[in-house]
Amino acid sequence: MTEFWLISAPGEKTCQQTWDMMMAATTLTNNLSTNHKFSIPDLKVGTLDVLVGLSDELAKLDSFVESVVKKVAQYMADVLEDSRDKVQENLLANGVDLVTYITRFQWDMAKYPIKQSLKNIAEIISKQVTQIDNDLKTRASAYNNLKGNLQNLERKNAGSLLTRSLADIVKKEDFVLDSEYLITLLVVVPKIAYNDWHKMYETLAEMVVPRSSHLLFEDNDSGLFSVTLFMKAIDDFKHKARENKFTVRDFRYNEEEMKADKEEMTRLSTDKKKQFGPLVRWLKVNFSEAFITWIHIKALRVFVESVLRYGLPVNFQAMLLQPSKKTVKKLREVLNDLYKHLDSSAASIIDSAMDIPGLNLSQQEYYPYVYYKIDCNLLDFKV
């Protein structure tokens, strides 16, 4: 499982004692989770009023930063297209995989100096992640436009003969050009109607040049035939062709236009390749930045909530637990038993919730100990 539980409990005589008791309850006999100490520095506490307000602000900031982390991860998957299996190896924090970063978390003193107030640190994080979010929108929009234009051109060069571009199929010698009276038309004929076409194309209108039809290209369903006739017979020929399920394509041979289309496709393809490398690098760097700030917010939330719940002086142990799917329910029960003395009201809510079917507490998970979930599965698809 990529899910972690970041919890805290008040220090007993020492914080080490709190850690030892939790380890004994969760690993000694039953191996319910893999546990790590979570290091939080001595942050500035400030006043109680500020902490209460900050608690709400941090909850909103947590949701916002998580959404940006997921957006950057998901866009990385979109950009890497064919190599989605490589997405996970690009989603790193400080050059290491996410689980390693979380389990060995160290507060970044340079970015978030602990001499600053908690409110200031939260504002630094908010500005930083808002900038990443705005930059992502700008970069994604530019790359998506380029990719969309290229896909539209590629779509024109693929698909059925009834709709696809014919520029890369026909040659100059397939047409009668620069004639005052004659014109070459291109007609899509279903394969099952080839015999009908050969029998009747010369009689679909007056002034069709005999034996002027040639098969230029075939796909699975149809063939593309050329036919030459006098210009004054075009409307009559088109009408009769339609009646016989032959489709005249609206195409005029124009070397300049065809050349321009090919050049545009080459330009877009080159631009996409040029932007791809820098974009992936930007996504890697900014995913790392966003993820790191997200875990710092979790640390801030644990600190603020622990002070609000357990009081001053600051004395609590933050702990990171990684349960397995099979042990989630049992681990929750063990932790509730271990810490129910901290908040009897929370314990009674949990007990009653277990008795009442259909009561869902997941909207606002509350336990007698401080608890925040960190889920490292950030993508919609399974990598």
C-alpha positions, -999 to +999 in steps of 0.1 A: +000+000+000+011+036-008-009+050+021+007+064+052-009+075+085+009+105+101-001+105+137+010+121+170+006+114+206+017+133+237+051+125+252+049+102+282+078+109+306+098+111+273+088+111+237+109+079+233+085+062+257+055+073+235+073+058+205+082+025+223+046+020+234+032+026+199+058+002+185+050-025+211+012-022+203+016-023+165+046-045+158+057-067+186+031-095+183+010-086+154+031-067+128+002-044+118+023-016+102+058-005+093+066+026+115+090+055+113+096+085+136+086+117+118+109+145+126+093+180+132+116+208+144+109+233+172+086+256+154+074+290+168+041+284+186+025+319+186-008+326+203-037+302+207-060+324+186-035+323+157-032+285+160-069+280+158-072+302+127-041+286+112-056+251+117-084+260+092-061+277+068-037+248+067-066+223+060-075+244+029-038+247+019-033+210+023-062+203-001-050+229-026-014+216-026-025+180-029-046+189-060-016+206-076+007+176-068-019+153-085-023+177-115+015+178-121+017+140-118-012+134-141+001+159-167+034+141-166+016+109-175-003+127-203+029+141-218+049+108-216+020+092-237+035+059-248+059+055-219+034+057-190+053+029-173+082+053-169+060+079-152+066+066-117+104+067-121+101+104-129+079+112-099+106+118-073+111+141-044+146+155-038+159+128-062+145+098-042+112+079-045+082+093-026+081+065+001+118+071+009+113+109+010+084+106+035+100+079+057+132+099+060+116+134+061+138+162+072+125+198+075+140+221+049+155+249+071+168+269+042+134+272+025+112+274+056+133+290+084+119+279+117+125+314+132+096+326+110+061+324+124+039+295+113+017+319+094+046+332+074+058+296+066+023+288+054+022+319+032+056+311+016+043+276+007+010+290-006+028+315-029+052+288-041+025+263-050+002+289-065+031+299-088+036+262-098-001+259-105-002+290-127+030+280-146+015+245-152-017+260-167+004+282-191+028+255-201+001+228-205-021+251-226+008+259-250+018+222-253-018+210-257-025+235-285+006+223-304-002+187-298-039+193-309-029+210-341-005+183-349-031+156-342-056+174-364-031+174-393-022+137-387-059+129-386-063+145-420-036+122-434-053+090-420-087+074-421-111+068-449-105+079-485-138+098-482-123+122-457-085+120-455-061+144-472-051+132-507-020+154-509+005+126-501-013+101-524-015+118-557+013+130-581+014+158-605+014+134-635-021+121-624-037+153-635-043+173-666-032+207-655-032+242-671-059+232-697-086+257-708-112+230-712-102+198-695-101+189-657-092+158-638-115+147-609-108+123-582-135+098-574-138+074-544-153+040-555-163+012-531-143-020-539-174-039-546-184-014-573-151-014-593-168-033-622-197-009-623-173+021-624-153+007-653-185+000-672-202+033-667-178+062-659-175+072-695-213+076-698-220+093-665-219+126-684-212+138-719-176+149-727-158+123-705-124+115-720-125+077-729-100+055-710-090+084-688-097+066-655-068+052-634-067+036-600-043+057-579-047+043-544-067+017-523-076+014-487-096-015-471-129-004-484-125+018-515-103+029-543-093+064-555-098+068-593-089+097-615-111+106-645-107+135-670-136+154-686-145+187-700-151+214-674-186+222-686-196+186-677-185+187-641-220+193-624-237+167-645-209+141-638-210+148-601-248+144-599-248+111-618-218+098-598-236+105-565-267+085-578-244+055-584-227+058-549-194+071-564-180+101-544-163+129-562-137+144-538-134+182-538-097+184-547-076+207-569-040+199-574-020+229-560+017+223-553+021+254-532-008+245-508+004+209-505+039+220-498+027+245-472+007+217-455+037+194-454+059+222-440+034+230-413+033+193-403+071+192-401+072+225-382+046+213-356+063+179-352+097+196-347+082+222-322+066+194-302+099+175-300+117+207-290+092+214-262+090+178-249+124+176-232+122+210-213+086+203-204+093+169-188+123+185-169+100+213-157+074+188-146+100+166-127+114+196-109+081+211-100+065+178-090+094+174-066+089+210-052+051+206-049+054+172-032+080+184-007+058+214+002+029+191+007+047+170+032+059+202+050+022+212+053+014+178+068+042+184+093+028+219+101-007+205+106+006+178+130+025+205+150-005+229+152-031+202+159-008+186+186-003+219+204-040+226+203-049+192+216-022+183+240-013+219+252+020+235+261+049+231+266+053+214+232+057+177+240+045+151+215+059+124+192+050+124+155+050+090+139+045+077+104+027+043+101+024+023+069-004-003+072-011-031+048-045-035+033-053-065+055-043-047+087-061-013+084-091-022+105-071-040+132-045-012+133-072+014+138-087-006+167-053-010+184-045+027+181-080+036+195-074+013+225-039+028+230-050+064+229-087+065+239-077+080+273-066+112+254-101+121+243-131+102+256-155+120+233-136+108+202-135+073+215-173+073+221-179+087+186-158+059+171-175+032+192-210+044+183-200+046+146-190+010+147-224+001+161-245+022+136-244+007+100-242+033+073-227+061+095-198+074+075-171+093+094-147+095+065-158+130+057-143+143+089-121+116+103-115+122+140-096+101+164-083+105+200-049+110+185-038+135+158-042+118+124-035+128+088-035+105+058-008+107+031-016+087-001+013+084-026-009+069-053-013+102-072-024+089-106-057+079-121-042+048-136-022+020-120+014+024-130 
